[in-house]
Each structure stands twice: as structure tokens, then as C-alpha cells.
Amino acid sequence: MSRLHSHPELHLVARVGWLRAAVLGANDGIVSTASLIVGVAAAGSPQSDVLVAGLAGLVAGAMSMAAGEYVSVSSQSDTEQADLARERAELATRPDFEHEELTRLYVDRGVHPDLASTVATQLMAADALGTHTRDELGMSATTTARPIQAAFTSALTFAVGAALPLALVPLLPAPRLVIGVSAASLAFLALLGAVGARAGGASVVRATVRVTFWGALAMALTAVIGALFGVAA
């Protein structure tokens, strides 16, 4: 008789919920705050005003990220719960139809019809709702929506990301503020892209280039706008 041996496997999809929110929050924190600082500094504002603007951007951005993530992920969670309620009702009123539906799913995946029917019967006897949730709706514990987790992660990582360029404001002389914050922020973004890609099992080079490109573009545009308004004033 053959024996089944289990071995642990690390699947990166389990990280998708918090990793997406973390990378998004940190990236927005660095880009938006650094761009705000660069724009205000390029307009010729005093260093104290630049610091206040950056701090206000940090607080407002963190709260905005938390609210936005909570609302959007809550909408996803509401949709998931509605699908679960509908599936629960159908299992209670039309179990034969649900069994046939599950059987067809397995047949479409290459299972022989007789075996597919047997598997559907056994799985539904063990956990009908869980089986349909996983195999019909494509929902699982690792990918389900978690609004509070997403909101907290985004707000925290936004604040951390925003604090990096903000911390440079009192350390750099005013004439070098734009260049210094821009260069340091691009380095922070490159590091973030590499870490995020590493954690998610993606290409480090592609993620780093993608993140730094959009960050550089955002800071360049705000610097131009700040300089134009500074000259106009």
C-alpha cells in the first residue's frame, strides 16, 4: 500500500491581500509626498512651509488611503457575501441542480463524468457550501477580502513611505532640497520595487524600473508646475 507523504509548500498567493495594500500604500506615500515637497520647494517657498506641506500631505494621504482601501475592499467583501448567501439558498432549495453544476465543472476540467459525479457527491456531503465556494465561485480563505487589514496596511505603509522624503526636508539646505529629495525618493522607490517584487516572486528589475519611472515622472511634473507658479508669483 502506498503511503502519502506531505511536505510544506510556500505559496505566494497567500500574501496577495496585504502585499498589494502595502506596496500601494508605500509607493503612494513616497511619490505623493516627495512630489508635493518638490513642487512647493521649486516654487521658492521657505523650508518651514515645505515641511508643513509635507506633513499635511502625510496625514491627509494616510487617512485617504485608509478610507479608500476600506471602502473599495468592503465593496468586494459585500459582493462575496452576497454570492455566498445566494449559493447557500440554492443549496437548500435545489441541491440536485447544484450537484449537477459541480459535476459539470469537474468534467470540464478533464474528470470522467462518472468519477466527477462521485467526487461531487462526496465533497458536497462533507462541506457543500465550502466546495461550491471554492470550485464554483473561485473564493478561498487566502484571497477573500479583508477591509480592515487592507485599510490599516495601506495607511501605515503610506505614512512610512511619506516619512522618508519628509525627513530629508530639515536636513538638506534649501538650494539642494529639490534635487536631494528627488534623488533620495527615487532610491527609496527602487528599493520598494525590489522588495515588493521579491516578496511577491516577481521580476525585481521590471518592478524597480516601473516604480522609479512613474515616481520620476510625477516629481518632474510637480517641479515644473512649482517653478512656473513660483516665477509667476
URWOMO-V849531 format. One record per pair of residues at least 12 apart in sequence whose ideal C-beta (glycine too) atoms are under 6 Angstrom apart, sorted by the first residue. I is the first residue (numbers start at 1). J is the second residue. If there is no record, write none. Layout:
BEGIN
i->I j->J
i->I j->J
END
This chain:
BEGIN
i->12 j->200
i->12 j->201
i->13 j->142
i->14 j->142
i->17 j->146
i->18 j->153
i->19 j->199
i->19 j->200
i->21 j->69
i->21 j->150
i->21 j->153
i->21 j->154
i->22 j->153
i->22 j->157
i->23 j->196
i->25 j->65
i->25 j->154
i->25 j->157
i->25 j->158
i->26 j->157
i->26 j->161
i->26 j->192
i->28 j->158
i->29 j->158
i->29 j->161
i->29 j->162
i->30 j->161
i->30 j->185
i->30 j->188
i->30 j->189
i->31 j->215
i->31 j->218
i->32 j->61
i->33 j->54
i->33 j->57
i->33 j->58
i->33 j->162
i->33 j->165
i->33 j->166
i->34 j->165
i->34 j->181
i->34 j->185
i->34 j->219
i->35 j->218
i->35 j->219
i->35 j->222
i->36 j->53
i->36 j->57
i->37 j->50
i->37 j->54
i->37 j->165
i->37 j->181
i->38 j->178
i->38 j->181
i->38 j->182
i->38 j->219
i->38 j->222
i->38 j->223
i->39 j->222
i->39 j->225
i->39 j->226
i->40 j->53
i->41 j->177
i->41 j->178
i->42 j->178
i->42 j->223
i->42 j->226
i->42 j->227
i->43 j->226
i->43 j->229
i->43 j->230
i->44 j->230
i->47 j->174
i->50 j->169
i->51 j->169
i->54 j->166
i->58 j->162
i->61 j->158
i->62 j->155
i->62 j->158
i->62 j->159
i->65 j->154
i->65 j->155
i->65 j->158
i->66 j->151
i->66 j->155
i->69 j->150
i->69 j->151
i->69 j->154
i->70 j->147
i->70 j->151
i->73 j->145
i->73 j->147
i->73 j->150
i->74 j->147
i->76 j->145
i->77 j->145
i->77 j->147
i->80 j->145
i->83 j->137
i->87 j->132
i->88 j->129
i->91 j->128
i->99 j->120
i->102 j->120
i->103 j->116
i->103 j->117
i->103 j->120
i->105 j->135
i->106 j->119
i->164 j->188
i->165 j->181
i->165 j->185
i->168 j->181
i->168 j->184
i->182 j->219
i->186 j->212
i->186 j->216
i->189 j->211
i->189 j->212
i->189 j->215
i->190 j->208
i->190 j->212
i->193 j->207
i->193 j->208
i->193 j->211
i->194 j->208
END
